[in-house]
Amino acid sequence: MNEPGSIRFMDCNCVIGGRQILHAGSFTGAGELARKMAYYGIDGAMAHHSLAAGYDAAEGNRILGVEIAAYPQFQKVWVVMPHHTGEFPAPDILRGEMKENNVRLVKYLPDEKNFSAWYAGELFAMLEACRVPIMIRLAQFASNFDTLHDLLETHPDLRVILTELHYNTGRYLYPLVKKFPHLYIETIGYKIYGGIEDFCEKFGAGNLVFGSCAPIYSGGSATGMVRYAQISDADKRAIACGNLEKLLGEVAL
């Protein structure tokens, strides 16, 4: 755990469960993730299940609750999808199930074509109305920032956390963050040299959210990006946990 007075970290993006490719040194279980988090000084984490992401969203979400029940440092992240085929609850039913299960953060994993209003608009509208943040990987947009722009313009109050960025995104993100105050950036992929510092100077720290993408990536490098950034301690604490806690506190299911 962190020493008293040090930075407290709350991770927005962890995964539990087996994966198709398991890299050396990686792991799958909630117990091992809890041990690694303690080692790296990460106090809590929002976690989704790999089964929900890769096979069956509803079943994976159910199994997640079972596997993290003994670990109070984890909070549930559900993978969500549109309901049209009957594989997943309709938005009004989903809202009630999320409230019952204390789910305040979701992950959406479509391909780049599945952001259309006719396909996912009802889901986005419910999340927007309830102020539930939704995590979306940059790759899901196929690096098409027009699609991201259209989503944010159609749902201006939707809290979107863009995850797993890459090095050359800054020039596209700056005008989007300037225009859409509810667009948030997960830190682990934002490995631009001096990127966190420049972002904070231009926009403040309020749109940056700590995430490690553990255990696919290392919690040590993720925390180090924040700990050693040349920004104020107040900004570090906001990024490490404050901004995420504020988002979760605004959820109204």
C-alpha positions as CSV (number, residue, x, y, z in Angstrom):
1,M,0.0,0.0,0.0
2,N,1.0,3.6,-0.3
3,E,2.7,5.4,2.5
4,P,0.6,8.0,4.5
5,G,0.5,11.3,2.6
6,S,1.5,9.7,-0.7
7,I,-0.6,9.5,-3.9
8,R,-3.6,7.2,-3.8
9,F,-4.3,5.4,-7.1
10,M,-7.7,4.1,-8.4
11,D,-7.3,2.2,-11.6
12,C,-10.1,2.6,-14.2
13,N,-9.2,-0.3,-16.4
14,C,-8.2,-3.8,-15.3
15,V,-9.2,-7.2,-16.6
16,I,-9.8,-10.5,-14.8
17,G,-10.0,-13.9,-16.5
18,G,-8.2,-15.9,-19.1
19,R,-7.2,-14.4,-22.4
20,Q,-6.4,-15.8,-25.8
21,I,-2.8,-14.7,-25.7
22,L,-1.1,-14.8,-22.3
23,H,2.3,-12.9,-22.3
24,A,5.1,-14.0,-20.0
25,G,4.7,-12.6,-16.5
26,S,1.0,-12.0,-17.0
27,F,-1.8,-13.6,-14.9
28,T,-5.5,-14.0,-15.0
29,G,-7.0,-14.3,-11.4
30,A,-8.4,-11.7,-9.1
31,G,-6.2,-12.8,-6.3
32,E,-3.0,-12.3,-8.3
33,L,-4.3,-8.9,-9.6
34,A,-4.9,-7.9,-6.0
35,R,-1.4,-8.8,-4.9
36,K,0.1,-6.9,-7.9
37,M,-1.9,-3.9,-7.1
38,A,-0.7,-3.8,-3.6
39,Y,2.9,-4.2,-4.8
40,Y,2.5,-1.2,-7.1
41,G,0.7,1.0,-4.6
42,I,-2.7,0.9,-6.4
43,D,-5.4,1.0,-3.8
44,G,-8.4,0.0,-5.9
45,A,-9.5,-0.9,-9.4
46,M,-12.4,-1.0,-11.7
47,A,-12.3,-4.4,-13.4
48,H,-14.2,-6.1,-16.2
49,H,-14.1,-9.8,-17.1
50,S,-12.3,-11.1,-20.2
51,L,-15.3,-13.5,-20.9
52,A,-17.6,-10.5,-21.2
53,A,-15.1,-8.7,-23.5
54,G,-14.3,-11.7,-25.8
55,Y,-17.3,-14.0,-25.8
56,D,-20.6,-13.4,-23.9
57,A,-21.1,-10.0,-22.3
58,A,-24.0,-10.9,-20.0
59,E,-22.4,-14.2,-18.8
60,G,-19.0,-12.5,-18.3
61,N,-20.6,-9.7,-16.3
62,R,-22.3,-12.3,-14.1
63,I,-19.1,-14.3,-13.5
64,L,-17.2,-11.1,-12.7
65,G,-19.3,-10.5,-9.6
66,V,-18.6,-14.0,-8.4
67,E,-14.8,-13.8,-8.9
68,I,-14.3,-10.4,-7.2
69,A,-16.7,-10.9,-4.3
70,A,-13.8,-11.6,-1.9
71,Y,-11.9,-8.5,-3.0
72,P,-13.4,-5.2,-1.8
73,Q,-10.7,-3.2,-3.6
74,F,-12.3,-4.1,-6.9
75,Q,-15.4,-2.5,-8.4
76,K,-17.4,-4.0,-11.2
77,V,-17.2,-2.8,-14.8
78,W,-19.7,-4.3,-17.1
79,V,-19.2,-4.8,-20.8
80,V,-22.3,-3.5,-22.6
81,M,-23.8,-3.9,-26.0
82,P,-27.0,-3.0,-27.9
83,H,-30.0,-5.2,-27.1
84,H,-31.5,-5.9,-30.6
85,T,-30.7,-9.6,-30.8
86,G,-31.9,-10.4,-27.3
87,E,-28.4,-11.3,-26.1
88,F,-28.3,-8.4,-23.8
89,P,-30.9,-6.4,-21.7
90,A,-32.7,-3.4,-23.2
91,P,-31.4,-0.1,-21.8
92,D,-34.3,0.4,-19.4
93,I,-33.8,-3.1,-17.9
94,L,-30.0,-2.7,-18.0
95,R,-30.3,0.5,-16.0
96,G,-32.1,-1.3,-13.2
97,E,-29.6,-4.2,-13.2
98,M,-26.7,-1.8,-13.0
99,K,-28.3,-0.1,-10.1
100,E,-28.9,-3.4,-8.3
101,N,-25.3,-4.5,-8.8
102,N,-23.7,-1.1,-8.1
103,V,-22.2,-0.9,-11.6
104,R,-21.1,2.7,-12.3
105,L,-18.7,2.3,-15.2
106,V,-19.1,0.3,-18.4
107,K,-17.0,-0.7,-21.3
108,Y,-18.1,-0.8,-24.9
109,L,-16.3,-3.0,-27.4
110,P,-17.8,-2.7,-30.9
111,D,-16.1,-2.6,-34.2
112,E,-15.7,0.9,-35.8
113,K,-19.0,0.7,-37.6
114,N,-21.2,0.3,-34.5
115,F,-21.5,3.8,-33.2
116,S,-24.5,4.7,-35.3
117,A,-27.6,6.2,-33.6
118,W,-29.9,3.5,-35.2
119,Y,-27.7,0.8,-33.7
120,A,-26.5,2.0,-30.3
121,G,-28.3,5.3,-29.8
122,E,-30.7,3.9,-27.2
123,L,-27.8,2.5,-25.1
124,F,-25.8,5.7,-25.3
125,A,-28.9,7.8,-24.4
126,M,-29.5,5.9,-21.3
127,L,-25.8,6.1,-20.2
128,E,-25.8,9.8,-21.0
129,A,-29.0,10.4,-19.0
130,C,-27.6,8.5,-16.0
131,R,-24.1,10.0,-16.3
132,V,-22.5,6.6,-16.4
133,P,-19.0,6.8,-17.9
134,I,-18.3,4.5,-20.8
135,M,-14.8,3.3,-21.7
136,I,-14.0,2.8,-25.4
137,R,-10.7,1.8,-26.8
138,L,-9.2,4.1,-29.4
139,A,-8.8,1.1,-31.7
140,Q,-12.5,0.6,-31.8
141,F,-12.7,3.8,-33.8
142,A,-10.1,2.5,-36.2
143,S,-8.3,5.8,-35.5
144,N,-11.2,7.5,-37.2
145,F,-11.5,10.7,-35.1
146,D,-14.5,11.8,-37.2
147,T,-16.5,8.9,-35.7
148,L,-15.4,9.9,-32.2
149,H,-16.3,13.5,-32.9
150,D,-19.8,12.5,-34.2
151,L,-20.5,10.3,-31.1
152,L,-19.6,13.2,-28.8
153,E,-21.5,15.7,-30.8
154,T,-24.6,13.5,-30.9
155,H,-24.3,12.7,-27.1
156,P,-22.7,15.8,-25.6
157,D,-23.3,14.8,-22.0
158,L,-22.0,11.2,-22.5
159,R,-18.9,10.7,-20.3
160,V,-16.5,8.9,-22.6
161,I,-13.1,7.6,-21.3
162,L,-10.9,6.9,-24.3
163,T,-8.5,4.1,-23.4
164,E,-5.4,2.4,-24.8
165,L,-4.2,5.4,-26.9
166,H,-1.0,5.5,-28.8
167,Y,1.8,8.0,-29.4
168,N,0.4,10.1,-32.3
169,T,-3.0,11.0,-30.9
170,G,-2.3,14.4,-29.3
171,R,-2.9,16.6,-32.3
172,Y,-6.4,15.0,-32.8
173,L,-7.3,14.9,-29.1
174,Y,-6.6,18.5,-28.3
175,P,-9.4,20.0,-30.4
176,L,-11.8,17.3,-29.2
177,V,-11.0,17.9,-25.5
178,K,-11.4,21.6,-26.1
179,K,-14.8,21.1,-27.7
180,F,-16.2,18.3,-25.5
181,P,-15.7,18.7,-21.8
182,H,-16.9,15.1,-21.0
183,L,-14.1,13.4,-23.0
184,Y,-11.6,11.8,-20.7
185,I,-8.2,10.3,-21.5
186,E,-6.8,7.1,-19.8
187,T,-3.2,7.7,-19.0
188,I,-1.5,4.3,-19.8
189,G,-1.5,4.8,-23.5
190,Y,-0.7,8.5,-23.5
191,K,3.0,8.0,-23.7
192,I,3.8,11.1,-25.6
193,Y,7.0,12.7,-24.4
194,G,6.0,15.4,-22.0
195,G,2.4,14.7,-23.0
196,I,0.8,14.7,-19.5
197,E,2.6,17.9,-18.7
198,D,1.6,19.7,-21.8
199,F,-2.0,18.4,-21.5
200,C,-2.3,19.8,-17.9
201,E,-0.8,23.1,-19.0
202,K,-3.3,23.5,-21.8
203,F,-6.5,22.0,-20.2
204,G,-5.8,21.3,-16.6
205,A,-5.7,17.8,-15.1
206,G,-9.5,17.3,-14.9
207,N,-9.8,15.2,-18.1
208,L,-7.0,12.7,-17.3
209,V,-7.9,9.4,-15.6
210,F,-5.4,6.9,-14.3
211,G,-5.6,3.4,-15.9
212,S,-3.0,0.6,-16.2
213,C,-4.8,-1.9,-18.4
214,A,-3.4,-4.5,-16.0
215,P,-2.4,-7.3,-16.3
216,I,-1.7,-6.8,-20.0
217,Y,0.5,-3.9,-19.1
218,S,2.6,-3.2,-16.0
219,G,1.1,-1.3,-13.0
220,G,4.6,0.0,-12.3
221,S,5.0,1.9,-15.5
222,A,1.4,3.2,-15.2
223,T,1.9,4.6,-11.8
224,G,5.3,5.9,-12.7
225,M,3.9,8.0,-15.5
226,V,1.9,9.9,-12.9
227,R,4.3,9.9,-10.0
228,Y,7.2,11.3,-12.0
229,A,5.2,13.7,-14.2
230,Q,6.4,17.3,-13.9
231,I,3.1,18.6,-12.6
232,S,1.8,19.7,-9.2
233,D,0.9,17.2,-6.5
234,A,-2.7,18.4,-6.7
235,D,-2.8,17.5,-10.4
236,K,-1.2,14.1,-9.7
237,R,-3.8,13.3,-7.0
238,A,-6.6,14.3,-9.4
239,I,-5.3,12.1,-12.1
240,A,-4.5,9.2,-9.8
241,C,-8.0,8.9,-8.2
242,G,-9.8,12.2,-7.8
243,N,-11.1,12.6,-11.4
244,L,-12.4,9.0,-11.5
245,E,-14.0,9.3,-8.1
246,K,-15.8,12.5,-9.2
247,L,-17.1,10.7,-12.3
248,L,-18.4,7.8,-10.3
249,G,-19.9,10.1,-7.7
250,E,-22.0,11.8,-10.4
251,V,-23.7,8.6,-11.6
252,A,-27.5,8.6,-11.1
253,L,-29.0,5.3,-11.9
